Amino acid sequence: MNKNTIISLPHPVLGNGNDITGSFAIDIKAELNGEDLILSQIGDIQFTNEYFQQLSQDKKIIPAFKILSQGTLYAEVHTDFLRKTIKCNQLSWKIDIEIFLIANEEITDFCDNTFNEDFMVGNPNRNFQIEKGMIVGFGGNKQIFFDSVYVNSLSGIIDFYPIPINERVSFDLNGPKIIIKYPKEEGSYDMVTMLGQKTSKFKYTFLNIFILPSLSAAYDALKNAQDEDIYLTFLENHNWATIMDSHEPDWDSSKGSYELAQWFFQQMVSKNKSQMKDNTIEVPVVTSFNELQNYIS
């Protein structure tokens, strides 16, 4: 039989090559609520095959979703209408959702004139017997780029690495995260820990010293990838770049990289505080100045 997939089952399957005429589709929405990722099915299954639509209406078949996050080895199967809440700390930067139709009960007369005639060779009146739980439809794979920037601010794409005290601050952009290398004297206070901790009075000063310059370097790298016509490949090979692009794909390459870094940060603050409008988000250097002024005065 001429199949477009490598899946071989003893019965025809909707969405498996030319087994059955027609297809089905399920829309899925992903939302972040605090530290929870909520996956929701939008509306009913859309069929272009009347036989399967009737099976679905009769609840003889139901959808099944295999949810995978390879970076953390998270895996779970959900059956029937999708409404699933997952803790973000169980996930990496991307999840894959494989969509199926499965039998919700035993079906003893699984047959329709939309089945490929090759299945009927030697027995034109053949009925297939489907056991409960068997796959009867493949709906493909959906990817959701989940990034912890929303949940953990910019910590989802940035890490810090101490270097000898006499070395200069630098940025390593070659891995899945942006690595900020900063000087630290052995046995003395760690400036990143002291300035960046939750109780710090100088969070925005920390931001202007370390985070914004690293984001500026990141935009330099994104611009170079555009200029060299390797932008999509660059995104595939750098998780931090994929996350930045998925947040703000319409960034203006004509602007300076440091200006883009400030703009990106403001967008992140605006999204984390959805009740606020963009024009209420202060420019980072102003916030840092106010922070220092409060401490001095």
Secondary structure by P-SEA (a helix, b strand, c coil): ccccccccccccccccccccccbbbbbbbbbbcccbbbbbbccccccccaaaaaaaaaccbbbbbbbbbcccccccccccbbbbbbcccccccbbbbbbbbbbcccccccccccccccccccccbbbbbbcccccccccbbbbbbccccccccccccbbbbbcccccccccccccccbbbbbbbccccccaaaaacccccccaaaaaaaccaaaaaaaaaaaaaaaaacaaaaaaaacaaaaaaaaacccccccccaaaaaaaaaaaaaaaaaccccccccccaaaaaaaaaaaaac
